[in-house]
Amino acid sequence: EDTWTFIESRLHRWTPADAAETFLDEAEDGQVHEVSRSWVIYHVLEHDLHHGSEISLILGMNGLQPLEI
């Protein structure tokens, strides 16, 4: 729910030009990459999907109803 609230608020606020705006981001290995706001939205969504799938798998492995993703 927090992820969708974050994404929805940005999509309502940002124009396509705002979403395409870029900035520099330093990775853990020290490399600097230029990323866009839309990339950040996708990355947050991707992160949430990963953990949701992980939880669903663990539930299923323990005989519990998995999440509907």
N, CA, C, O and CB atoms as a CASP TS submission, in Angstrom:
PFRMAT TS
TARGET T0000
AUTHOR 0000-0000-0000
METHOD Language model
MODEL 1
PARENT N/A
ATOM      1  N   GLU     1       0.826  -1.189   0.000  1.00  0.00           N
ATOM      2  CA  GLU     1       0.000   0.000   0.000  1.00  0.00           C
ATOM      3  C   GLU     1       0.874   1.259   0.000  1.00  0.00           C
ATOM      4  O   GLU     1       0.572   2.229  -0.695  1.00  0.00           O
ATOM      5  CB  GLU     1      -0.942  -0.005   1.212  1.00  0.00           C
ATOM      6  N   ASP     2       1.949   1.239   0.776  1.00  0.00           N
ATOM      7  CA  ASP     2       2.844   2.403   0.812  1.00  0.00           C
ATOM      8  C   ASP     2       3.472   2.657  -0.555  1.00  0.00           C
ATOM      9  O   ASP     2       3.617   3.803  -0.980  1.00  0.00           O
ATOM     10  CB  ASP     2       3.947   2.201   1.866  1.00  0.00           C
ATOM     11  N   THR     3       3.843   1.571  -1.239  1.00  0.00           N
ATOM     12  CA  THR     3       4.465   1.716  -2.552  1.00  0.00           C
ATOM     13  C   THR     3       3.508   2.380  -3.531  1.00  0.00           C
ATOM     14  O   THR     3       3.880   3.317  -4.237  1.00  0.00           O
ATOM     15  CB  THR     3       4.910   0.350  -3.091  1.00  0.00           C
ATOM     16  N   TRP     4       2.263   1.886  -3.570  1.00  0.00           N
ATOM     17  CA  TRP     4       1.300   2.449  -4.511  1.00  0.00           C
ATOM     18  C   TRP     4       0.951   3.885  -4.154  1.00  0.00           C
ATOM     19  O   TRP     4       0.715   4.696  -5.049  1.00  0.00           O
ATOM     20  CB  TRP     4       0.037   1.600  -4.547  1.00  0.00           C
ATOM     21  N   THR     5       0.912   4.217  -2.884  1.00  0.00           N
ATOM     22  CA  THR     5       0.661   5.598  -2.471  1.00  0.00           C
ATOM     23  C   THR     5       1.785   6.498  -2.974  1.00  0.00           C
ATOM     24  O   THR     5       1.534   7.587  -3.491  1.00  0.00           O
ATOM     25  CB  THR     5       0.531   5.700  -0.928  1.00  0.00           C
ATOM     26  N   PHE     6       3.022   6.037  -2.821  1.00  0.00           N
ATOM     27  CA  PHE     6       4.188   6.779  -3.306  1.00  0.00           C
ATOM     28  C   PHE     6       4.102   6.985  -4.816  1.00  0.00           C
ATOM     29  O   PHE     6       4.245   8.107  -5.302  1.00  0.00           O
ATOM     30  CB  PHE     6       5.491   6.039  -2.943  1.00  0.00           C
ATOM     31  N   ILE     7       3.870   5.911  -5.550  1.00  0.00           N
ATOM     32  CA  ILE     7       3.839   5.984  -7.012  1.00  0.00           C
ATOM     33  C   ILE     7       2.678   6.864  -7.487  1.00  0.00           C
ATOM     34  O   ILE     7       2.861   7.736  -8.337  1.00  0.00           O
ATOM     35  CB  ILE     7       3.720   4.570  -7.619  1.00  0.00           C
ATOM     36  N   GLU     8       1.502   6.632  -6.942  1.00  0.00           N
ATOM     37  CA  GLU     8       0.334   7.393  -7.359  1.00  0.00           C
ATOM     38  C   GLU     8       0.510   8.890  -7.113  1.00  0.00           C
ATOM     39  O   GLU     8       0.143   9.705  -7.959  1.00  0.00           O
ATOM     40  CB  GLU     8      -0.898   6.891  -6.632  1.00  0.00           C
ATOM     41  N   SER     9       1.063   9.251  -5.973  1.00  0.00           N
ATOM     42  CA  SER     9       1.246  10.677  -5.676  1.00  0.00           C
ATOM     43  C   SER     9       2.208  11.325  -6.665  1.00  0.00           C
ATOM     44  O   SER     9       2.012  12.477  -7.051  1.00  0.00           O
ATOM     45  CB  SER     9       1.763  10.864  -4.242  1.00  0.00           C
ATOM     46  N   ARG    10       3.240  10.602  -7.076  1.00  0.00           N
ATOM     47  CA  ARG    10       4.198  11.158  -8.051  1.00  0.00           C
ATOM     48  C   ARG    10       3.557  11.269  -9.426  1.00  0.00           C
ATOM     49  O   ARG    10       3.755  12.260 -10.128  1.00  0.00           O
ATOM     50  CB  ARG    10       5.470  10.283  -8.131  1.00  0.00           C
ATOM     51  N   LEU    11       2.790  10.255  -9.813  1.00  0.00           N
ATOM     52  CA  LEU    11       2.173  10.287 -11.139  1.00  0.00           C
ATOM     53  C   LEU    11       1.136  11.405 -11.250  1.00  0.00           C
ATOM     54  O   LEU    11       0.945  11.963 -12.331  1.00  0.00           O
ATOM     55  CB  LEU    11       1.521   8.940 -11.451  1.00  0.00           C
ATOM     56  N   HIS    12       0.478  11.731 -10.166  1.00  0.00           N
ATOM     57  CA  HIS    12      -0.489  12.832 -10.183  1.00  0.00           C
ATOM     58  C   HIS    12       0.206  14.185 -10.197  1.00  0.00           C
ATOM     59  O   HIS    12      -0.315  15.147 -10.762  1.00  0.00           O
ATOM     60  CB  HIS    12      -1.418  12.740  -8.976  1.00  0.00           C
ATOM     61  N   ARG    13       1.377  14.263  -9.579  1.00  0.00           N
ATOM     62  CA  ARG    13       2.102  15.536  -9.463  1.00  0.00           C
ATOM     63  C   ARG    13       2.983  15.842 -10.658  1.00  0.00           C
ATOM     64  O   ARG    13       3.080  16.996 -11.076  1.00  0.00           O
ATOM     65  CB  ARG    13       2.945  15.531  -8.227  1.00  0.00           C
ATOM     66  N   TRP    14       3.626  14.829 -11.213  1.00  0.00           N
ATOM     67  CA  TRP    14       4.628  15.043 -12.247  1.00  0.00           C
ATOM     68  C   TRP    14       4.026  15.034 -13.649  1.00  0.00           C
ATOM     69  O   TRP    14       3.154  14.224 -13.963  1.00  0.00           O
ATOM     70  CB  TRP    14       5.704  13.989 -12.146  1.00  0.00           C
ATOM     71  N   THR    15       4.505  15.941 -14.472  1.00  0.00           N
ATOM     72  CA  THR    15       4.207  15.916 -15.897  1.00  0.00           C
ATOM     73  C   THR    15       5.172  14.908 -16.535  1.00  0.00           C
ATOM     74  O   THR    15       6.126  14.481 -15.885  1.00  0.00           O
ATOM     75  CB  THR    15       4.344  17.358 -16.550  1.00  0.00           C
ATOM     76  N   PRO    16       4.940  14.523 -17.790  1.00  0.00           N
ATOM     77  CA  PRO    16       5.922  13.650 -18.452  1.00  0.00           C
ATOM     78  C   PRO    16       7.335  14.244 -18.449  1.00  0.00           C
ATOM     79  O   PRO    16       8.320  13.517 -18.315  1.00  0.00           O
ATOM     80  CB  PRO    16       5.488  13.381 -19.888  1.00  0.00           C
ATOM     81  N   ALA    17       7.424  15.560 -18.596  1.00  0.00           N
ATOM     82  CA  ALA    17       8.750  16.206 -18.560  1.00  0.00           C
ATOM     83  C   ALA    17       9.382  16.081 -17.177  1.00  0.00           C
ATOM     84  O   ALA    17      10.588  15.863 -17.061  1.00  0.00           O
ATOM     85  CB  ALA    17       8.637  17.697 -18.953  1.00  0.00           C
ATOM     86  N   ASP    18       8.572  16.220 -16.130  1.00  0.00           N
ATOM     87  CA  ASP    18       9.079  16.053 -14.766  1.00  0.00           C
ATOM     88  C   ASP    18       9.602  14.632 -14.572  1.00  0.00           C
ATOM     89  O   ASP    18      10.669  14.434 -13.990  1.00  0.00           O
ATOM     90  CB  ASP    18       7.974  16.368 -13.727  1.00  0.00           C
ATOM     91  N   ALA    19       8.851  13.644 -15.059  1.00  0.00           N
ATOM     92  CA  ALA    19       9.238  12.236 -14.888  1.00  0.00           C
ATOM     93  C   ALA    19      10.523  11.913 -15.641  1.00  0.00           C
ATOM     94  O   ALA    19      11.272  11.020 -15.245  1.00  0.00           O
ATOM     95  CB  ALA    19       8.113  11.314 -15.366  1.00  0.00           C
ATOM     96  N   ALA    20      10.774  12.636 -16.720  1.00  0.00           N
ATOM     97  CA  ALA    20      11.989  12.402 -17.512  1.00  0.00           C
ATOM     98  C   ALA    20      13.211  13.116 -16.939  1.00  0.00           C
ATOM     99  O   ALA    20      14.335  12.855 -17.367  1.00  0.00           O
ATOM    100  CB  ALA    20      11.767  12.852 -18.945  1.00  0.00           C
ATOM    101  N   GLU    21      13.003  14.012 -15.978  1.00  0.00           N
ATOM    102  CA  GLU    21      14.110  14.751 -15.364  1.00  0.00           C
ATOM    103  C   GLU    21      15.101  13.764 -14.750  1.00  0.00           C
ATOM    104  O   GLU    21      14.701  12.780 -14.129  1.00  0.00           O
ATOM    105  CB  GLU    21      13.586  15.745 -14.284  1.00  0.00           C
ATOM    106  N   THR    22      16.373  14.026 -14.924  1.00  0.00           N
ATOM    107  CA  THR    22      17.413  13.111 -14.433  1.00  0.00           C
ATOM    108  C   THR    22      18.269  13.762 -13.361  1.00  0.00           C
ATOM    109  O   THR    22      18.309  14.984 -13.211  1.00  0.00           O
ATOM    110  CB  THR    22      18.298  12.643 -15.585  1.00  0.00           C
ATOM    111  N   PHE    23      18.945  12.906 -12.630  1.00  0.00           N
ATOM    112  CA  PHE    23      19.894  13.349 -11.610  1.00  0.00           C
ATOM    113  C   PHE    23      20.946  12.268 -11.464  1.00  0.00           C
ATOM    114  O   PHE    23      20.760  11.146 -11.936  1.00  0.00           O
ATOM    115  CB  PHE    23      19.182  13.640 -10.239  1.00  0.00           C
ATOM    116  N   LEU    24      22.047  12.598 -10.817  1.00  0.00           N
ATOM    117  CA  LEU    24      23.134  11.640 -10.628  1.00  0.00           C
ATOM    118  C   LEU    24      22.903  10.847  -9.350  1.00  0.00           C
ATOM    119  O   LEU    24      22.498  11.389  -8.322  1.00  0.00           O
ATOM    120  CB  LEU    24      24.504  12.361 -10.580  1.00  0.00           C
ATOM    121  N   ASP    25      23.169   9.555  -9.442  1.00  0.00           N
ATOM    122  CA  ASP    25      22.992   8.645  -8.305  1.00  0.00           C
ATOM    123  C   ASP    25      24.254   7.796  -8.176  1.00  0.00           C
ATOM    124  O   ASP    25      24.708   7.188  -9.145  1.00  0.00           O
ATOM    125  CB  ASP    25      21.716   7.738  -8.486  1.00  0.00           C
ATOM    126  N   GLU    26      24.810   7.762  -6.973  1.00  0.00           N
ATOM    127  CA  GLU    26      26.021   6.976  -6.754  1.00  0.00           C
ATOM    128  C   GLU    26      25.650   5.594  -6.234  1.00  0.00           C
ATOM    129  O   GLU    26      24.960   5.465  -5.223  1.00  0.00           O
ATOM    130  CB  GLU    26      26.970   7.691  -5.765  1.00  0.00           C
ATOM    131  N   ALA    27      26.111   4.565  -6.934  1.00  0.00           N
ATOM    132  CA  ALA    27      25.853   3.180  -6.545  1.00  0.00           C
ATOM    133  C   ALA    27      26.775   2.786  -5.394  1.00  0.00           C
ATOM    134  O   ALA    27      27.729   3.493  -5.068  1.00  0.00           O
ATOM    135  CB  ALA    27      26.048   2.224  -7.750  1.00  0.00           C
ATOM    136  N   GLU    28      26.467   1.648  -4.794  1.00  0.00           N
ATOM    137  CA  GLU    28      27.273   1.166  -3.662  1.00  0.00           C
ATOM    138  C   GLU    28      28.731   0.941  -4.040  1.00  0.00           C
ATOM    139  O   GLU    28      29.624   1.056  -3.200  1.00  0.00           O
ATOM    140  CB  GLU    28      26.687  -0.125  -3.118  1.00  0.00           C
ATOM    141  N   ASP    29      28.968   0.617  -5.319  1.00  0.00           N
ATOM    142  CA  ASP    29      30.345   0.367  -5.761  1.00  0.00           C
ATOM    143  C   ASP    29      31.080   1.654  -6.135  1.00  0.00           C
ATOM    144  O   ASP    29      32.216   1.612  -6.607  1.00  0.00           O
ATOM    145  CB  ASP    29      30.343  -0.582  -6.950  1.00  0.00           C
ATOM    146  N   GLY    30      30.421   2.807  -5.919  1.00  0.00           N
ATOM    147  CA  GLY    30      31.066   4.087  -6.179  1.00  0.00           C
ATOM    148  C   GLY    30      30.814   4.636  -7.578  1.00  0.00           C
ATOM    149  O   GLY    30      31.140   5.791  -7.852  1.00  0.00           O
ATOM    150  N   GLN    31      30.241   3.832  -8.464  1.00  0.00           N
ATOM    151  CA  GLN    31      29.949   4.316  -9.812  1.00  0.00           C
ATOM    152  C   GLN    31      28.771   5.285  -9.769  1.00  0.00           C
ATOM    153  O   GLN    31      27.819   5.098  -9.011  1.00  0.00           O
ATOM    154  CB  GLN    31      29.647   3.136 -10.768  1.00  0.00           C
ATOM    155  N   VAL    32      28.855   6.312 -10.589  1.00  0.00           N
ATOM    156  CA  VAL    32      27.803   7.319 -10.650  1.00  0.00           C
ATOM    157  C   VAL    32      27.010   7.108 -11.940  1.00  0.00           C
ATOM    158  O   VAL    32      27.584   6.988 -13.022  1.00  0.00           O
ATOM    159  CB  VAL    32      28.398   8.769 -10.583  1.00  0.00           C
ATOM    160  N   HIS    33      25.681   7.064 -11.807  1.00  0.00           N
ATOM    161  CA  HIS    33      24.791   6.849 -12.942  1.00  0.00           C
ATOM    162  C   HIS    33      23.788   7.988 -13.010  1.00  0.00           C
ATOM    163  O   HIS    33      23.386   8.546 -11.989  1.00  0.00           O
ATOM    164  CB  HIS    33      24.067   5.484 -12.833  1.00  0.00           C
ATOM    165  N   GLU    34      23.394   8.320 -14.225  1.00  0.00           N
ATOM    166  CA  GLU    34      22.328   9.296 -14.411  1.00  0.00           C
ATOM    167  C   GLU    34      21.014   8.532 -14.474  1.00  0.00           C
ATOM    168  O   GLU    34      20.850   7.656 -15.323  1.00  0.00           O
ATOM    169  CB  GLU    34      22.551  10.160 -15.706  1.00  0.00           C
ATOM    170  N   VAL    35      20.083   8.848 -13.593  1.00  0.00           N
ATOM    171  CA  VAL    35      18.794   8.159 -13.554  1.00  0.00           C
ATOM    172  C   VAL    35      17.672   9.187 -13.628  1.00  0.00           C
ATOM    173  O   VAL    35      17.835  10.344 -13.242  1.00  0.00           O
ATOM    174  CB  VAL    35      18.661   7.293 -12.270  1.00  0.00           C
ATOM    175  N   SER    36      16.533   8.733 -14.133  1.00  0.00           N
ATOM    176  CA  SER    36      15.371   9.624 -14.241  1.00  0.00           C
ATOM    177  C   SER    36      14.401   9.358 -13.095  1.00  0.00           C
ATOM    178  O   SER    36      14.476   8.336 -12.414  1.00  0.00           O
ATOM    179  CB  SER    36      14.658   9.438 -15.604  1.00  0.00           C
ATOM    180  N   ARG    37      13.502  10.296 -12.905  1.00  0.00           N
ATOM    181  CA  ARG    37      12.461  10.102 -11.898  1.00  0.00           C
ATOM    182  C   ARG    37      11.608   8.882 -12.251  1.00  0.00           C
ATOM    183  O   ARG    37      11.210   8.128 -11.363  1.00  0.00           O
ATOM    184  CB  ARG    37      11.576  11.367 -11.779  1.00  0.00           C
ATOM    185  N   SER    38      11.326   8.685 -13.541  1.00  0.00           N
ATOM    186  CA  SER    38      10.529   7.517 -13.927  1.00  0.00           C
ATOM    187  C   SER    38      11.273   6.227 -13.615  1.00  0.00           C
ATOM    188  O   SER    38      10.642   5.223 -13.284  1.00  0.00           O
ATOM    189  CB  SER    38      10.177   7.574 -15.421  1.00  0.00           C
ATOM    190  N   TRP    39      12.612   6.227 -13.712  1.00  0.00           N
ATOM    191  CA  TRP    39      13.388   5.052 -13.339  1.00  0.00           C
ATOM    192  C   TRP    39      13.225   4.767 -11.853  1.00  0.00           C
ATOM    193  O   TRP    39      13.123   3.607 -11.454  1.00  0.00           O
ATOM    194  CB  TRP    39      14.872   5.244 -13.691  1.00  0.00           C
ATOM    195  N   VAL    40      13.200   5.816 -11.024  1.00  0.00           N
ATOM    196  CA  VAL    40      13.028   5.640  -9.585  1.00  0.00           C
ATOM    197  C   VAL    40      11.675   4.986  -9.303  1.00  0.00           C
ATOM    198  O   VAL    40      11.590   4.062  -8.494  1.00  0.00           O
ATOM    199  CB  VAL    40      13.142   7.000  -8.846  1.00  0.00           C
ATOM    200  N   ILE    41      10.615   5.462  -9.967  1.00  0.00           N
ATOM    201  CA  ILE    41       9.296   4.861  -9.781  1.00  0.00           C
ATOM    202  C   ILE    41       9.341   3.379 -10.136  1.00  0.00           C
ATOM    203  O   ILE    41       8.847   2.544  -9.379  1.00  0.00           O
ATOM    204  CB  ILE    41       8.238   5.588 -10.638  1.00  0.00           C
ATOM    205  N   TYR    42       9.936   3.048 -11.294  1.00  0.00           N
ATOM    206  CA  TYR    42      10.017   1.645 -11.703  1.00  0.00           C
ATOM    207  C   TYR    42      10.830   0.836 -10.699  1.00  0.00           C
ATOM    208  O   TYR    42      10.454  -0.285 -10.356  1.00  0.00           O
ATOM    209  CB  TYR    42      10.637   1.528 -13.105  1.00  0.00           C
ATOM    210  N   HIS    43      11.921   1.385 -10.236  1.00  0.00           N
ATOM    211  CA  HIS    43      12.796   0.665  -9.303  1.00  0.00           C
ATOM    212  C   HIS    43      12.072   0.371  -7.986  1.00  0.00           C
ATOM    213  O   HIS    43      12.229  -0.715  -7.428  1.00  0.00           O
ATOM    214  CB  HIS    43      14.078   1.479  -9.031  1.00  0.00           C
ATOM    215  N   VAL    44      11.283   1.322  -7.484  1.00  0.00           N
ATOM    216  CA  VAL    44      10.505   1.103  -6.264  1.00  0.00           C
ATOM    217  C   VAL    44       9.482  -0.013  -6.496  1.00  0.00           C
ATOM    218  O   VAL    44       9.317  -0.892  -5.650  1.00  0.00           O
ATOM    219  CB  VAL    44       9.793   2.413  -5.822  1.00  0.00           C
ATOM    220  N   LEU    45       8.800   0.024  -7.636  1.00  0.00           N
ATOM    221  CA  LEU    45       7.830  -1.015  -7.978  1.00  0.00           C
ATOM    222  C   LEU    45       8.502  -2.378  -8.101  1.00  0.00           C
ATOM    223  O   LEU    45       8.000  -3.373  -7.578  1.00  0.00           O
ATOM    224  CB  LEU    45       7.113  -0.664  -9.282  1.00  0.00           C
ATOM    225  N   GLU    46       9.629  -2.417  -8.788  1.00  0.00           N
ATOM    226  CA  GLU    46      10.374  -3.671  -8.975  1.00  0.00           C
ATOM    227  C   GLU    46      10.783  -4.261  -7.620  1.00  0.00           C
ATOM    228  O   GLU    46      10.691  -5.472  -7.420  1.00  0.00           O
ATOM    229  CB  GLU    46      11.629  -3.431  -9.856  1.00  0.00           C
ATOM    230  N   HIS    47      11.224  -3.429  -6.714  1.00  0.00           N
ATOM    231  CA  HIS    47      11.639  -3.863  -5.385  1.00  0.00           C
ATOM    232  C   HIS    47      10.459  -4.481  -4.632  1.00  0.00           C
ATOM    233  O   HIS    47      10.592  -5.531  -4.003  1.00  0.00           O
ATOM    234  CB  HIS    47      12.225  -2.680  -4.589  1.00  0.00           C
ATOM    235  N   ASP    48       9.314  -3.820  -4.706  1.00  0.00           N
ATOM    236  CA  ASP    48       8.114  -4.311  -4.034  1.00  0.00           C
ATOM    237  C   ASP    48       7.649  -5.642  -4.624  1.00  0.00           C
ATOM    238  O   ASP    48       7.260  -6.548  -3.886  1.00  0.00           O
ATOM    239  CB  ASP    48       6.994  -3.275  -4.133  1.00  0.00           C
ATOM    240  N   LEU    49       7.690  -5.760  -5.940  1.00  0.00           N
ATOM    241  CA  LEU    49       7.299  -7.019  -6.589  1.00  0.00           C
ATOM    242  C   LEU    49       8.198  -8.176  -6.149  1.00  0.00           C
ATOM    243  O   LEU    49       7.726  -9.287  -5.906  1.00  0.00           O
ATOM    244  CB  LEU    49       7.351  -6.869  -8.119  1.00  0.00           C
ATOM    245  N   HIS    50       9.482  -7.903  -6.052  1.00  0.00           N
ATOM    246  CA  HIS    50      10.429  -8.932  -5.625  1.00  0.00           C
ATOM    247  C   HIS    50      10.066  -9.467  -4.243  1.00  0.00           C
ATOM    248  O   HIS    50       9.983 -10.678  -4.040  1.00  0.00           O
ATOM    249  CB  HIS    50      11.858  -8.375  -5.617  1.00  0.00           C
ATOM    250  N   HIS    51       9.851  -8.560  -3.300  1.00  0.00           N
ATOM    251  CA  HIS    51       9.557  -8.990  -1.935  1.00  0.00           C
ATOM    252  C   HIS    51       8.164  -9.604  -1.812  1.00  0.00           C
ATOM    253  O   HIS    51       7.965 -10.532  -1.028  1.00  0.00           O
ATOM    254  CB  HIS    51       9.684  -7.816  -0.981  1.00  0.00           C
ATOM    255  N   GLY    52       7.206  -9.099  -2.575  1.00  0.00           N
ATOM    256  CA  GLY    52       5.875  -9.702  -2.573  1.00  0.00           C
ATOM    257  C   GLY    52       5.902 -11.134  -3.074  1.00  0.00           C
ATOM    258  O   GLY    52       5.242 -12.010  -2.517  1.00  0.00           O
ATOM    259  N   SER    53       6.673 -11.364  -4.131  1.00  0.00           N
ATOM    260  CA  SER    53       6.823 -12.724  -4.668  1.00  0.00           C
ATOM    261  C   SER    53       7.527 -13.629  -3.666  1.00  0.00           C
ATOM    262  O   SER    53       7.160 -14.793  -3.505  1.00  0.00           O
ATOM    263  CB  SER    53       7.605 -12.698  -5.994  1.00  0.00           C
ATOM    264  N   GLU    54       8.525 -13.097  -3.005  1.00  0.00           N
ATOM    265  CA  GLU    54       9.264 -13.852  -1.990  1.00  0.00           C
ATOM    266  C   GLU    54       8.338 -14.290  -0.850  1.00  0.00           C
ATOM    267  O   GLU    54       8.382 -15.439  -0.413  1.00  0.00           O
ATOM    268  CB  GLU    54      10.427 -13.006  -1.434  1.00  0.00           C
ATOM    269  N   ILE    55       7.510 -13.372  -0.380  1.00  0.00           N
ATOM    270  CA  ILE    55       6.556 -13.687   0.693  1.00  0.00           C
ATOM    271  C   ILE    55       5.557 -14.729   0.220  1.00  0.00           C
ATOM    272  O   ILE    55       5.242 -15.669   0.950  1.00  0.00           O
ATOM    273  CB  ILE    55       5.816 -12.416   1.162  1.00  0.00           C
ATOM    274  N   SER    56       5.054 -14.564  -1.007  1.00  0.00           N
ATOM    275  CA  SER    56       4.091 -15.501  -1.554  1.00  0.00           C
ATOM    276  C   SER    56       4.685 -16.912  -1.649  1.00  0.00           C
ATOM    277  O   SER    56       4.016 -17.892  -1.320  1.00  0.00           O
ATOM    278  CB  SER    56       3.620 -15.028  -2.930  1.00  0.00           C
ATOM    279  N   LEU    57       5.909 -17.011  -2.086  1.00  0.00           N
ATOM    280  CA  LEU    57       6.595 -18.303  -2.192  1.00  0.00           C
ATOM    281  C   LEU    57       6.741 -18.951  -0.819  1.00  0.00           C
ATOM    282  O   LEU    57       6.478 -20.145  -0.672  1.00  0.00           O
ATOM    283  CB  LEU    57       7.979 -18.128  -2.846  1.00  0.00           C
ATOM    284  N   ILE    58       7.149 -18.195   0.173  1.00  0.00           N
ATOM    285  CA  ILE    58       7.315 -18.724   1.529  1.00  0.00           C
ATOM    286  C   ILE    58       5.974 -19.208   2.085  1.00  0.00           C
ATOM    287  O   ILE    58       5.904 -20.266   2.710  1.00  0.00           O
ATOM    288  CB  ILE    58       7.924 -17.649   2.460  1.00  0.00           C
ATOM    289  N   LEU    59       4.915 -18.437   1.859  1.00  0.00           N
ATOM    290  CA  LEU    59       3.592 -18.866   2.318  1.00  0.00           C
ATOM    291  C   LEU    59       3.198 -20.187   1.661  1.00  0.00           C
ATOM    292  O   LEU    59       2.763 -21.118   2.339  1.00  0.00           O
ATOM    293  CB  LEU    59       2.537 -17.783   2.014  1.00  0.00           C
ATOM    294  N   GLY    60       3.352 -20.264   0.345  1.00  0.00           N
ATOM    295  CA  GLY    60       3.004 -21.482  -0.380  1.00  0.00           C
ATOM    296  C   GLY    60       3.818 -22.682   0.071  1.00  0.00           C
ATOM    297  O   GLY    60       3.283 -23.787   0.166  1.00  0.00           O
ATOM    298  N   MET    61       5.098 -22.487   0.351  1.00  0.00           N
ATOM    299  CA  MET    61       5.963 -23.582   0.799  1.00  0.00           C
ATOM    300  C   MET    61       5.545 -24.105   2.173  1.00  0.00           C
ATOM    301  O   MET    61       5.868 -25.234   2.542  1.00  0.00           O
ATOM    302  CB  MET    61       7.420 -23.120   0.840  1.00  0.00           C
ATOM    303  N   ASN    62       4.829 -23.278   2.916  1.00  0.00           N
ATOM    304  CA  ASN    62       4.375 -23.676   4.244  1.00  0.00           C
ATOM    305  C   ASN    62       2.884 -24.031   4.273  1.00  0.00           C
ATOM    306  O   ASN    62       2.253 -24.038   5.329  1.00  0.00           O
ATOM    307  CB  ASN    62       4.654 -22.563   5.234  1.00  0.00           C
ATOM    308  N   GLY    63       2.340 -24.325   3.090  1.00  0.00           N
ATOM    309  CA  GLY    63       0.974 -24.780   2.990  1.00  0.00           C
ATOM    310  C   GLY    63      -0.074 -23.707   3.236  1.00  0.00           C
ATOM    311  O   GLY    63      -1.238 -24.016   3.491  1.00  0.00           O
ATOM    312  N   LEU    64       0.336 -22.450   3.159  1.00  0.00           N
ATOM    313  CA  LEU    64      -0.583 -21.337   3.370  1.00  0.00           C
ATOM    314  C   LEU    64      -0.954 -20.714   2.028  1.00  0.00           C
ATOM    315  O   LEU    64      -0.245 -20.884   1.036  1.00  0.00           O
ATOM    316  CB  LEU    64       0.041 -20.278   4.308  1.00  0.00           C
ATOM    317  N   GLN    65      -2.046 -20.007   2.007  1.00  0.00           N
ATOM    318  CA  GLN    65      -2.521 -19.358   0.770  1.00  0.00           C
ATOM    319  C   GLN    65      -1.516 -18.303   0.336  1.00  0.00           C
ATOM    320  O   GLN    65      -1.253 -17.363   1.086  1.00  0.00           O
ATOM    321  CB  GLN    65      -3.931 -18.716   0.974  1.00  0.00           C
ATOM    322  N   PRO    66      -0.943 -18.439  -0.868  1.00  0.00           N
ATOM    323  CA  PRO    66      -0.009 -17.407  -1.345  1.00  0.00           C
ATOM    324  C   PRO    66      -0.751 -16.127  -1.703  1.00  0.00           C
ATOM    325  O   PRO    66      -1.972 -16.119  -1.858  1.00  0.00           O
ATOM    326  CB  PRO    66       0.782 -17.914  -2.566  1.00  0.00           C
ATOM    327  N   LEU    67       0.005 -15.055  -1.828  1.00  0.00           N
ATOM    328  CA  LEU    67      -0.557 -13.757  -2.196  1.00  0.00           C
ATOM    329  C   LEU    67      -1.011 -13.775  -3.650  1.00  0.00           C
ATOM    330  O   LEU    67      -0.445 -14.496  -4.472  1.00  0.00           O
ATOM    331  CB  LEU    67       0.474 -12.630  -1.968  1.00  0.00           C
ATOM    332  N   GLU    68      -2.015 -12.997  -3.961  1.00  0.00           N
ATOM    333  CA  GLU    68      -2.401 -12.788  -5.354  1.00  0.00           C
ATOM    334  C   GLU    68      -1.639 -11.575  -5.840  1.00  0.00           C
ATOM    335  O   GLU    68      -1.928 -10.442  -5.454  1.00  0.00           O
ATOM    336  CB  GLU    68      -3.956 -12.598  -5.516  1.00  0.00           C
ATOM    337  N   ILE    69      -0.672 -11.827  -6.683  1.00  0.00           N
ATOM    338  CA  ILE    69       0.197 -10.737  -7.168  1.00  0.00           C
ATOM    339  C   ILE    69      -0.180 -10.409  -8.595  1.00  0.00           C
ATOM    340  O   ILE    69       0.420  -9.523  -9.204  1.00  0.00           O
ATOM    341  CB  ILE    69       1.709 -11.125  -7.077  1.00  0.00           C
TER
END
